[in-house]
Amino acid sequence: MQGDQGVSRLRDIPVIFVTSHDQREHELQALNMGGVDFLHKPLNVPVARARIQTHLALQLKTRQLALAKKDLADVLQHLPAFVAHWSGGLCCQFCNDIAGHWFGVSAATMRGMHVRKVLGETNYAAIEEHLKDVMRGNCPSFDLGFVRREGGLLYGQVSLVFRPDEEGQPGFLMLITDVTERKRAEQALRDEKERIRITLNSIGDAVIATDANGNITFLNPIAEDMTGWQSREALGEPVEKIMPLRESSQGHAMFNPIRLVLSEQRSVGMAMNCALQRRDGQLLELEDSASPILDHAGKLTGAIIVFHDVSEARAMAVKMTHLAHHDALTNLPNRMLLQDRTQQALQQAAHSGDRLGLYILDIDHFKVINDSMGHSVGDQLLQRVARRLQAALRPCDTVSRQGGDEFIILVPGLGGIEQAGAMADKMLKAISEPYLLDGNRYDLSGSIGVGIYPDDSKNQEELYRHADAAMYRAKQEGRNRYRFFSSEIEEALLTRQALERHIRMGAEQGGFLVYYQPKVDAGGGGVVAWRRCCAGATTRMKSCRRRISSRWRRKPG
């Protein structure tokens, strides 16, 4: 085989011709066939060796460059992005989209095509200004939704880099990364954020969110109304400025639960008796809860507090509690509250050794006023009586209305009987002053019974019973006076209780007998007698205040 024929088969191997010919045409022919050098005999060995080493190194570099070019081509081909080089005339010089996945045009077909034809009119119009920008030497980057040839939308992050070609002519690289999934996730996040915003704006509670430093990031409309701050004014402000909290009864500043949430990273509730001071200074009582906001890694990013106005509810609760313990007409303590205060006063008196007085005051002939002048006048008189009694007594004394025209007054810390009597005189004098209503004058008087602890009563029940008995004695003796409980009253009380008990037993067991009286002088009534079932005896009533019922069958005799 001649040398020139072997060279054509060994083009990838650096071949150096060594010959004794001196014709130049042989040297030119050998180089044209792929030889890398031509040496003449006799050889200069050092020079030949140097040339061989140079050509071997050059071959290695060429192979490395080819391999790198192949690797780069493989990387570009498999890169999940669109990469293309465009000339200054906006024609494609190179593209890595071998299969035409991005714009429906393969890399081979795209070569030499104008960018307008590759992208389509709609997409080209969207990036035309950016193309002008990159040709001025800038490197714009932007997101764009590309309309695909087969339909649908592809979101890409586009980067344009100015890059002249080998001849120095203007050109640029276009890199498009598919961010469709990211855009979908961002849109889903925006949709979710909008749903949350609508939800927070629609609920009846106020909602405030802060960052990790306690600065406002969100207020819903209810929070705007309650605080008096608009969102645009509040954003970035400390939560204490927008939501200052005060103790509802004393008004001193309170710690905002947002700060506790941020420091301890746990949910907390608001302290009792907490009120929000609005921007205009008005206080609104609150109930709330606050919780931390954590990211996906569990890192604290802020806090949120949800609260609502309970001013009306608490006012109603206070009112209901008041109504449960006070008389609706006079606003005086009722029986329940009086019993509680009496029990406390008895315990205090037992500890201190002081006397405790219980006064029962019944207005004389009040039923006549009610029946003749109407309940409206009666109610007004009762209200004025209540005010006069309160004005006449000490702050530590309790004036209570039990219903009707009966008042009970609890007076602790009595020094002696003289002071107890002076208190009763003061009450009678207070209610006996004339009353003027609608131009009419009304004069009232009262009967008071007094029970004293520990002189004649050892407990609350005895104290009330003895004062009640003394009040009835005052009425029997002519009204408009007071009486202390005594042993005589005790005896009369026991007799009356026994009489009431026997009458009750007689009515329940049919033990009443009615005897005919031939001489009747009091409205045709007879004398009532009853048979004591327990002893079989008959007791004659000394007096009868009520007319005998006609339903009782009279017996002769």
Phi, psi and omega per residue, in radians:
M1 nan 2.264 3.089
Q2 -1.243 2.738 -3.091
G3 -1.060 -0.713 -3.087
D4 -1.179 -0.495 3.088
Q5 -1.287 -0.612 3.118
G6 -1.185 -0.599 -3.112
V7 -1.099 -0.694 -3.107
S8 -1.079 -0.428 3.121
R9 -1.605 -0.141 -3.063
L10 -2.149 0.737 -3.060
R11 -1.151 -0.440 -3.123
D12 -1.484 -0.047 -3.133
I13 -1.967 2.259 3.113
P14 -1.162 2.097 -3.097
V15 -1.982 2.281 3.086
I16 -1.974 2.115 3.113
F17 -1.405 2.361 3.024
V18 -2.146 2.086 -3.049
T19 -2.547 2.814 3.060
S20 -1.764 -0.060 3.102
H21 -1.209 2.593 3.088
D22 -2.038 0.138 3.102
Q23 -1.328 2.305 -3.117
R24 -1.182 -0.507 -3.092
E25 -1.162 -0.510 3.084
H26 -1.177 -0.706 3.130
E27 -1.124 -0.764 -3.132
L28 -1.151 -0.682 3.137
Q29 -1.134 -0.715 -3.135
A30 -1.124 -0.734 -3.141
L31 -1.179 -0.642 3.124
N32 -1.170 -0.472 -3.132
M33 -1.471 -0.061 3.069
G34 2.086 0.008 3.069
G35 -1.174 2.630 -3.073
V36 -1.776 -0.281 -3.130
D37 -2.822 2.928 -3.097
F38 -2.510 2.058 -3.116
L39 -1.997 2.493 3.119
H40 -1.848 2.538 3.028
K41 -1.441 2.639 -0.106
P42 -1.234 2.566 -3.071
L43 -1.369 2.516 2.909
N44 -1.685 1.773 -2.961
V45 -1.007 -0.832 3.121
P46 -1.036 -0.682 3.130
V47 -1.189 -0.733 3.132
A48 -1.083 -0.755 3.139
R49 -1.095 -0.718 -3.129
A50 -1.123 -0.710 3.129
R51 -1.152 -0.719 3.116
I52 -1.052 -0.823 3.138
Q53 -1.060 -0.685 3.129
T54 -1.113 -0.781 -3.117
H55 -1.196 -0.614 3.090
L56 -1.145 -0.736 3.113
A57 -1.130 -0.680 3.123
L58 -1.136 -0.693 3.094
Q59 -1.089 -0.712 3.133
L60 -1.092 -0.779 3.133
K61 -1.099 -0.675 -3.141
T62 -1.123 -0.754 3.116
R63 -1.110 -0.746 3.128
Q64 -1.096 -0.709 3.131
L65 -1.145 -0.712 3.124
A66 -1.128 -0.729 3.127
L67 -1.131 -0.737 3.122
A68 -1.108 -0.677 3.118
K69 -1.129 -0.722 3.107
K70 -1.126 -0.756 3.117
D71 -1.075 -0.745 3.135
L72 -1.103 -0.705 3.111
A73 -1.113 -0.708 3.111
D74 -1.115 -0.755 3.139
V75 -1.084 -0.831 -3.134
L76 -1.083 -0.653 -3.115
Q77 -1.173 -0.646 -3.098
H78 -1.694 0.001 3.123
L79 -1.162 2.294 -3.142
P80 -1.351 0.900 -3.121
A81 -2.718 2.759 3.082
F82 -1.634 2.146 3.140
V83 -2.204 2.230 3.138
A84 -2.592 2.616 3.073
H85 -1.972 2.306 -3.065
W86 -2.144 2.535 3.120
S87 -1.411 3.047 3.098
G88 -1.091 -0.424 3.085
G89 -1.494 0.148 3.093
L90 1.167 0.550 3.057
C91 -1.828 2.529 -3.054
C92 -1.281 2.247 3.073
Q93 -1.775 -0.515 -3.104
F94 -2.760 2.581 3.082
C95 -2.663 2.481 3.141
N96 -1.657 -0.011 -3.095
D97 -1.481 1.381 -3.048
I98 -1.030 -0.789 -3.036
A99 -1.564 -0.069 -3.134
G100 1.298 0.575 -3.095
H101 -1.147 -0.638 -2.980
W102 -1.350 -0.898 -3.033
F103 -2.166 0.241 3.101
G104 1.311 0.269 3.141
V105 -2.246 2.156 -3.125
S106 -1.231 2.860 -3.109
A107 -1.083 -0.691 -3.120
A108 -1.144 -0.715 3.138
T109 -1.245 -0.595 -3.056
M110 -1.224 -0.457 -3.065
R111 -1.044 2.155 -3.129
G112 1.576 -0.158 -3.131
M113 -1.363 2.603 3.079
H114 -1.320 2.538 -3.086
V115 -1.040 -0.549 3.135
R116 -1.091 -0.725 -3.104
K117 -1.249 -0.618 3.140
V118 -1.188 -0.849 -3.050
L119 -1.416 -0.491 -3.015
G120 1.627 2.760 -3.036
E121 -1.061 -0.776 -3.076
T122 -1.093 -0.855 -3.120
N123 -1.183 -0.682 3.137
Y124 -1.083 -0.731 3.133
A125 -1.080 -0.546 -3.106
A126 -1.277 -0.466 -3.071
I127 -1.990 0.087 -3.053
E128 -1.007 -0.775 -3.139
E129 -1.137 -0.604 3.114
H130 -1.201 -0.602 3.095
L131 -1.123 -0.706 3.082
K132 -1.110 -0.644 -3.117
D133 -1.146 -0.753 -3.110
V134 -1.216 -0.548 3.120
M135 -1.234 -0.255 3.037
R136 -1.516 0.083 3.098
G137 1.696 0.066 3.125
N138 -1.553 2.995 -3.127
C139 -2.240 1.315 -3.109
P140 -1.245 2.636 3.079
S141 -2.421 2.367 -3.044
F142 -2.826 2.841 3.051
D143 -1.746 2.499 -3.098
L144 -2.609 2.465 3.047
G145 -1.650 2.010 -3.113
F146 -1.632 2.304 3.036
V147 -1.450 2.081 -3.083
R148 -1.418 2.688 -3.108
R149 -1.094 -0.638 -3.123
E150 -1.501 0.093 -3.140
G151 1.753 2.849 -3.117
G152 1.584 3.040 -3.067
L153 -2.178 2.305 3.080
L154 -2.040 2.177 3.123
Y155 -1.630 2.243 3.131
G156 -2.249 2.564 2.994
Q157 -1.686 1.963 -2.984
V158 -1.768 2.281 3.028
S159 -2.175 2.231 3.103
L160 -1.984 2.221 -3.088
V161 -2.176 2.159 3.123
F162 -1.157 2.216 -3.119
R163 -2.666 1.877 3.098
P164 -1.137 2.773 3.102
D165 -1.452 -2.994 -3.063
E166 -1.080 -0.464 -3.111
E167 -1.631 0.091 3.119
G168 1.450 0.131 3.114
Q169 -1.348 2.569 -3.106
P170 -1.023 2.564 3.090
G171 -2.976 3.109 -3.136
F172 -2.742 2.721 3.030
L173 -1.702 2.480 3.067
M174 -2.095 2.125 3.103
L175 -2.067 2.132 3.122
I176 -2.134 2.103 3.101
T177 -1.825 2.316 -3.138
D178 -1.275 1.991 3.123
V179 -2.069 0.458 -3.108
T180 -1.038 -0.801 -3.131
E181 -1.132 -0.683 3.110
R182 -1.113 -0.725 3.122
K183 -1.117 -0.697 3.098
R184 -1.104 -0.736 3.110
A185 -1.122 -0.723 3.110
E186 -1.114 -0.711 3.121
Q187 -1.158 -0.712 3.091
A188 -1.083 -0.681 3.106
L189 -1.141 -0.735 3.094
R190 -1.108 -0.715 3.112
D191 -1.096 -0.749 3.131
E192 -1.150 -0.700 3.105
K193 -1.093 -0.691 3.127
E194 -1.170 -0.696 3.088
R195 -1.086 -0.742 3.123
I196 -1.131 -0.726 3.133
R197 -1.074 -0.789 3.132
I198 -1.111 -0.710 3.126
T199 -1.097 -0.836 -3.127
L200 -1.133 -0.578 3.124
N201 -1.344 -0.293 -3.068
S202 -1.700 -0.393 -3.091
I203 -1.250 2.795 -3.089
G204 -1.449 -0.099 3.134
D205 -1.682 2.703 3.039
A206 -1.425 2.475 -3.131
V207 -2.302 2.247 3.058
I208 -2.253 2.314 3.081
A209 -2.066 2.592 3.120
T210 -2.292 2.893 2.996
D211 -1.482 -3.013 -3.083
A212 -1.174 -0.266 3.114
N213 -1.669 0.014 3.137
G214 1.464 0.303 3.096
N215 -1.663 2.467 -3.012
I216 -1.113 2.315 3.031
T217 -2.098 -0.275 -3.098
F218 -2.795 2.432 2.948
L219 -2.355 2.315 3.027
N220 -1.533 2.966 -3.066
P221 -0.988 -0.640 3.127
I222 -1.124 -0.707 3.101
A223 -1.127 -0.644 3.085
E224 -1.081 -0.778 -3.131
D225 -1.130 -0.734 -3.061
M226 -1.289 -0.663 -3.115
T227 -1.480 -0.463 -3.055
G228 1.498 0.117 -3.138
W229 -1.901 2.428 2.995
Q230 -1.456 2.650 -3.105
S231 -0.986 -0.767 -3.087
R232 -1.107 -0.477 3.106
E233 -1.441 -0.559 -2.999
A234 -1.499 -0.441 -3.059
L235 -1.002 2.252 3.130
G236 1.527 -0.147 -3.132
E237 -1.496 2.646 3.078
P238 -1.079 2.547 -3.080
V239 -1.092 -0.529 3.140
E240 -1.146 -0.495 3.135
K241 -1.305 -0.709 -3.086
I242 -1.462 -0.560 -3.069
M243 -2.245 1.137 3.102
P244 -1.250 2.317 -3.098
L245 -1.905 2.484 -3.141
R246 -2.301 2.655 2.987
E247 -1.266 2.200 -2.914
S248 -1.128 -0.541 -3.093
S249 -1.587 -0.696 -3.093
Q250 -1.689 -0.469 3.091
G251 1.513 0.062 -3.131
H252 -1.393 2.744 -3.056
A253 -1.132 2.541 3.120
M254 -2.138 2.727 -3.128
F255 -1.277 2.270 3.132
N256 -1.321 2.272 -3.107
P257 -1.084 -0.356 3.075
I258 -0.995 -0.694 -3.122
R259 -1.142 -0.678 3.115
L260 -1.165 -0.689 3.102
V261 -1.077 -0.783 -3.107
L262 -1.189 -0.571 -3.108
S263 -1.440 -0.599 -3.068
E264 -1.879 -0.161 3.105
Q265 0.932 0.882 3.079
R266 -2.575 2.800 3.127
S267 -1.327 2.468 3.133
V268 -2.420 2.776 3.038
G269 -1.877 2.892 -3.123
M270 -1.417 2.608 3.109
A271 -1.157 2.739 3.102
M272 -1.162 2.718 3.104
N273 1.012 0.641 3.139
C274 -1.709 2.404 -3.114
A275 -2.312 2.543 3.058
L276 -1.600 2.248 3.045
Q277 -1.597 1.905 3.121
R278 -1.106 2.953 3.137
R279 -1.073 -0.523 3.134
D280 -1.535 0.073 3.087
G281 1.675 -0.216 -3.137
Q282 -1.194 2.484 3.126
L283 -1.744 2.313 3.075
L284 -2.117 2.150 3.113
E285 -1.274 2.450 -2.979
L286 -2.177 2.707 2.786
E287 -2.208 2.447 -3.071
D288 -2.760 3.032 2.960
S289 -2.576 2.574 -3.126
A290 -2.272 2.513 -3.094
S291 -2.447 2.689 3.093
P292 -1.360 2.712 3.019
I293 -1.930 2.121 -3.091
L294 -2.037 2.590 3.068
D295 -1.497 -3.031 -3.067
H296 -1.113 -0.406 3.134
A297 -1.617 0.070 -3.124
G298 1.442 0.175 -3.140
K299 -1.461 2.397 -3.141
L300 -1.179 2.197 3.105
T301 -2.048 -0.173 -3.129
G302 2.912 -2.853 3.141
A303 -2.609 2.774 3.125
I304 -2.351 2.445 3.131
I305 -2.219 2.311 3.128
V306 -2.046 2.219 -3.081
F307 -2.575 2.825 3.096
H308 -2.549 2.774 -3.081
D309 -1.402 2.112 3.108
V310 -2.024 0.355 -3.109
S311 -1.013 -0.845 -3.115
E312 -1.162 -0.718 -3.126
A313 -1.109 -0.752 3.139
R314 -1.209 -0.662 3.088
A315 -1.099 -0.694 3.109
M316 -1.160 -0.684 3.113
A317 -1.110 -0.733 3.092
V318 -1.099 -0.723 -3.137
K319 -1.135 -0.750 3.139
M320 -1.133 -0.698 3.087
T321 -1.103 -0.711 3.117
H322 -1.114 -0.790 -3.126
L323 -1.121 -0.559 3.141
A324 -1.216 -0.321 -3.071
H325 -2.112 0.120 -3.102
H326 -2.373 2.637 3.089
D327 -1.242 2.287 -3.063
A328 -1.159 -0.567 -3.069
L329 -1.367 -0.841 -3.007
T330 -1.819 -0.179 -3.083
N331 1.137 0.319 3.069
L332 -1.485 2.764 3.037
P333 -0.959 2.452 3.110
N334 -1.637 -2.973 -3.059
R335 -1.038 -0.739 -3.095
M336 -1.069 -0.841 -3.126
L337 -1.191 -0.647 3.117
L338 -1.095 -0.741 3.131
Q339 -1.063 -0.720 3.131
D340 -1.126 -0.782 -3.138
R341 -1.202 -0.612 3.116
T342 -1.121 -0.744 3.135
Q343 -1.096 -0.736 3.100
Q344 -1.129 -0.722 -3.136
A345 -1.142 -0.667 3.100
L346 -1.102 -0.741 3.117
Q347 -1.118 -0.722 3.120
Q348 -1.143 -0.718 3.135
A349 -1.144 -0.691 3.110
A350 -1.106 -0.594 -3.133
H351 -1.341 -0.686 -3.048
S352 -1.596 -0.353 -3.088
G353 1.469 0.117 3.115
D354 -1.383 2.863 3.038
R355 -1.535 2.690 3.106
L356 -2.260 2.205 -3.123
G357 -1.877 2.395 3.026
L358 -2.069 2.083 -3.081
Y359 -1.939 2.228 3.016
I360 -1.919 2.063 -3.098
L361 -1.966 2.178 3.082
D362 -2.087 2.213 -3.110
I363 -1.263 2.286 -3.082
D364 -1.264 2.329 3.036
H365 0.938 0.566 -3.122
F366 -1.208 -0.502 3.138
K367 -1.061 -0.579 3.136
V368 -1.110 -0.753 3.124
I369 -1.131 -0.774 -3.137
N370 -1.062 -0.764 -3.088
D371 -1.266 -0.616 -3.052
S372 -1.536 -0.638 -3.047
M373 -1.815 -0.209 3.126
G374 1.735 2.764 -3.076
H375 -1.212 -0.465 3.131
S376 -1.085 -0.812 3.087
V377 -1.118 -0.742 3.131
G378 -1.043 -0.739 3.135
D379 -1.121 -0.736 3.128
Q380 -1.103 -0.693 3.105
L381 -1.125 -0.732 3.121
L382 -1.082 -0.696 3.106
Q383 -1.104 -0.708 3.132
R384 -1.231 -0.656 3.066
V385 -1.036 -0.770 -3.140
A386 -1.040 -0.777 -3.124
R387 -1.153 -0.684 3.141
R388 -1.158 -0.709 3.125
L389 -1.115 -0.753 3.119
Q390 -1.094 -0.684 -3.136
A391 -1.202 -0.535 -3.074
A392 -1.406 -0.335 -3.026
L393 -1.848 3.046 -3.114
R394 -1.440 2.793 3.109
P395 -1.061 -0.495 -3.112
C396 -1.399 -0.196 3.132
D397 -1.456 2.647 -3.137
T398 -2.018 2.138 3.038
V399 -1.801 2.181 -3.076
S400 -2.237 2.511 3.027
R401 -1.934 2.230 -3.086
Q402 -1.702 -0.042 -3.061
G403 2.100 2.713 -3.131
G404 1.068 -2.378 -3.124
D405 -1.924 0.445 -3.110
E406 -1.828 2.272 3.085
F407 -2.107 2.492 3.064
I408 -2.096 2.267 -3.100
I409 -2.064 2.197 3.116
L410 -1.800 2.097 -3.069
V411 -2.135 1.806 3.111
P412 -1.493 2.907 3.012
G413 1.197 0.591 3.102
L414 -1.314 2.377 -3.133
G415 -1.445 -0.557 -3.102
G416 -3.009 -3.096 -3.102
I417 -1.143 -0.633 -3.130
E418 -1.063 -0.782 3.116
Q419 -1.125 -0.669 3.119
A420 -1.089 -0.725 3.109
G421 -1.160 -0.677 3.125
A422 -1.107 -0.637 3.103
M423 -1.128 -0.721 3.127
A424 -1.130 -0.750 3.099
D425 -1.039 -0.700 -3.129
K426 -1.100 -0.696 3.114
M427 -1.147 -0.805 -3.117
L428 -1.092 -0.700 3.139
K429 -1.157 -0.680 -3.102
A430 -1.102 -0.702 -3.062
I431 -1.517 -0.187 -3.064
S432 -1.539 -0.170 3.077
E433 -1.124 2.515 -3.073
P434 -1.034 2.612 3.091
Y435 -1.999 2.289 3.108
L436 -1.963 2.065 3.125
L437 -2.299 2.082 3.096
D438 0.932 0.684 3.108
G439 1.451 -0.024 3.137
N440 -1.849 2.552 3.126
R441 -1.811 2.399 3.115
Y442 -2.258 2.333 3.103
D443 -1.985 2.229 -3.122
L444 -2.109 2.713 2.995
S445 -2.444 2.966 -3.120
G446 -2.525 2.797 3.060
S447 -2.027 2.279 -3.045
I448 -2.133 2.328 2.981
G449 -1.958 2.426 -3.030
V450 -2.142 2.227 2.986
G451 -1.993 2.411 -3.062
I452 -2.092 2.251 2.992
Y453 -1.768 2.322 0.108
P454 -1.757 0.241 -3.018
D455 -1.069 -0.835 -3.067
D456 -2.230 0.067 -3.124
S457 -2.495 2.463 -3.109
K458 -1.899 -0.258 -3.116
N459 -2.601 3.100 -3.070
Q460 -1.120 -0.730 -3.109
E461 -1.106 -0.794 3.118
E462 -1.118 -0.710 -3.113
L463 -1.039 -0.780 -3.141
Y464 -1.204 -0.776 -3.091
R465 -1.114 -0.698 -3.129
H466 -1.236 -0.699 3.098
A467 -1.126 -0.637 3.131
D468 -1.163 -0.727 3.119
A469 -1.131 -0.707 3.121
A470 -1.142 -0.611 3.101
M471 -1.131 -0.720 3.106
Y472 -1.136 -0.610 3.095
R473 -1.137 -0.684 3.105
A474 -1.083 -0.665 3.113
K475 -1.193 -0.712 -3.131
Q476 -1.124 -0.511 -3.088
E477 -1.552 0.135 3.016
G478 2.132 -0.021 3.099
R479 1.203 3.099 -3.129
N480 0.923 0.825 -3.135
R481 -2.803 3.046 3.068
Y482 -2.207 2.722 3.101
R483 -2.453 2.437 3.005
F484 -1.484 2.669 3.056
F485 -1.212 2.471 -3.129
S486 -2.480 3.032 3.117
S487 -1.137 -0.600 3.098
E488 -1.115 -0.745 3.099
I489 -1.150 -0.633 3.107
E490 -1.073 -0.751 3.132
E491 -1.121 -0.779 3.120
A492 -1.124 -0.620 3.131
L493 -1.137 -0.767 3.128
L494 -1.118 -0.692 3.111
T495 -1.098 -0.769 -3.130
R496 -1.136 -0.685 3.128
Q497 -1.137 -0.690 3.110
A498 -1.134 -0.725 3.123
L499 -1.079 -0.787 3.132
E500 -1.097 -0.666 -3.138
R501 -1.155 -0.721 3.140
H502 -1.183 -0.692 3.105
I503 -1.094 -0.718 -3.135
R504 -1.118 -0.752 3.129
M505 -1.148 -0.694 3.135
G506 -1.128 -0.701 3.133
A507 -1.168 -0.656 -3.107
E508 -1.287 -0.566 -3.027
Q509 -1.886 0.169 3.105
G510 1.178 0.638 -3.076
G511 -1.637 0.099 3.141
F512 -1.452 2.397 3.009
L513 -2.178 2.355 3.136
V514 -1.925 2.108 -3.115
Y515 -1.790 2.396 -3.129
Y516 -1.311 2.302 3.085
Q517 -1.925 2.134 -3.094
P518 -1.155 -0.478 3.120
K519 -2.010 1.964 -3.100
V520 -2.109 2.296 -3.073
D521 -2.233 0.130 -3.047
A522 -2.276 1.157 3.053
G523 1.308 0.384 3.081
G524 1.425 0.186 -3.133
G525 -1.469 2.850 3.076
G526 -2.005 -3.120 3.106
V527 -1.591 2.289 -3.083
V528 -1.653 2.370 3.039
A529 -2.272 2.783 3.111
W530 -2.420 2.664 3.121
R531 -1.681 2.153 3.116
R532 -1.335 1.891 -3.007
C533 -1.106 -0.531 -3.074
C534 -1.276 -0.507 -3.090
A535 -2.090 -0.168 3.138
G536 1.308 0.203 -3.088
A537 -1.675 2.945 3.108
T538 -2.104 2.283 -3.131
T539 -2.035 2.288 -3.123
R540 -1.602 2.312 3.095
M541 -1.228 2.398 3.119
K542 -1.334 -0.525 3.137
S543 -2.644 2.729 3.128
C544 -2.373 1.988 -3.091
R545 -1.497 -0.425 -3.043
R546 -1.880 2.579 3.104
R547 -1.165 2.414 -3.136
I548 -1.220 2.343 -3.082
S549 -1.153 2.402 -3.125
S550 -1.226 -0.200 -3.139
R551 -1.373 -0.216 3.064
W552 -1.345 2.292 -3.140
R553 -1.405 2.137 -3.122
R554 -1.371 2.491 3.100
K555 -1.951 2.396 3.125
P556 -1.154 2.696 3.108
G557 2.063 nan nan
